[in-house]
């Protein structure tokens, strides 16, 4: 019993990204879900969504990211958000931006959603729209930001880093700061979904390391919170190169204690992803199932605590190659999705890490 309590405490979910729908009005080149502007079968009903939130709130209080697709395409999205907020869950949302205006921002706030994320994958309309595959996407994102600011709705800016925009990264981050973003959250591309077609756009391991080193330096210069996603070895870098950080405030869509000094890959340890049809995964980029909510009476807690797959993911000492003995394995862990995408083995060494552990410990 004592061992079970320790295990449960250590691995409580603190952040859950929930793909409430896969329908989307954009055609982003990097989309992990290859989402389209159409209806998808077997998405959770309103009642099933409520049941799921009830179960989650019964054993933990994670941040719930309502994502997609475009979550705002669900007619019941505000009811879902309100139900979660009334349960004491911190509800946030990751819309595409094109549907955000003064009216919808007010609905978002009334539903108890505390923060939204807006993606900027270029510093100009030309580069952003080229990546998002929809003319006007940049103007839509900027209009969404303006609406959020007018109504005091907190927002963070997300950016997926590829060869397409790596030379614009500084300009994008500056733009995010100028428009008042609470957090800047760069993502390092994982080649899944439509992102497979961008494999040649993935930056090299050396560029990866240089980019993370540069981002670490920005922590001491920017007033924004900085969170790096899909780059767990960033946590090695911030420990190798401590930077005095003066930014303050709530870290956007990130739970307290999971900012830039947190553990690396949280997938399966303090983070989970729930697909539009109720599949539980460690993240949206690795489709290996931890469990199926529809087959488990929407008992997320049972899947989280009992999944054999999650037990493997949490056992970092048994990762393969250098990830299994690296002295930073417990604060990094490598990207399991990238390992699977490039090697077919989710326990393999992070293929884009250039660091060589000093000794087997």
ZIKA-V39652 format. One record per run of one state. SS is the DSSP state (h for helix, s for strand, l for the rest). FROM is the first residue (numbers start at 1). TO is the last residue. If there is no record, write none. Layout:
BEGIN
ss:SS from:FROM to:TO
ss:SS from:FROM to:TO
END
This chain:
BEGIN
ss:l from:1 to:1
ss:h from:2 to:10
ss:l from:11 to:14
ss:s from:15 to:19
ss:l from:20 to:45
ss:h from:46 to:57
ss:l from:58 to:62
ss:s from:63 to:67
ss:l from:68 to:70
ss:h from:71 to:73
ss:l from:74 to:76
ss:h from:77 to:86
ss:l from:87 to:89
ss:s from:90 to:93
ss:l from:94 to:101
ss:h from:102 to:110
ss:l from:111 to:112
ss:s from:113 to:119
ss:l from:120 to:124
ss:h from:125 to:132
ss:l from:133 to:136
ss:h from:137 to:150
ss:l from:151 to:153
ss:s from:154 to:161
ss:l from:162 to:165
ss:h from:166 to:178
ss:l from:179 to:182
ss:s from:183 to:188
ss:l from:189 to:192
ss:h from:193 to:201
ss:l from:202 to:204
ss:h from:205 to:218
ss:l from:219 to:224
ss:s from:225 to:229
ss:l from:230 to:233
ss:h from:234 to:240
ss:l from:241 to:266
ss:s from:267 to:267
ss:l from:268 to:270
ss:s from:271 to:274
ss:l from:275 to:278
ss:s from:279 to:281
ss:l from:282 to:282
ss:s from:283 to:283
ss:l from:284 to:285
ss:s from:286 to:286
ss:l from:287 to:290
ss:s from:291 to:292
ss:h from:293 to:295
ss:l from:296 to:299
ss:h from:300 to:306
ss:l from:307 to:307
ss:h from:308 to:314
ss:l from:315 to:315
ss:h from:316 to:318
ss:l from:319 to:320
ss:h from:321 to:324
ss:l from:325 to:335
ss:h from:336 to:343
ss:l from:344 to:361
END
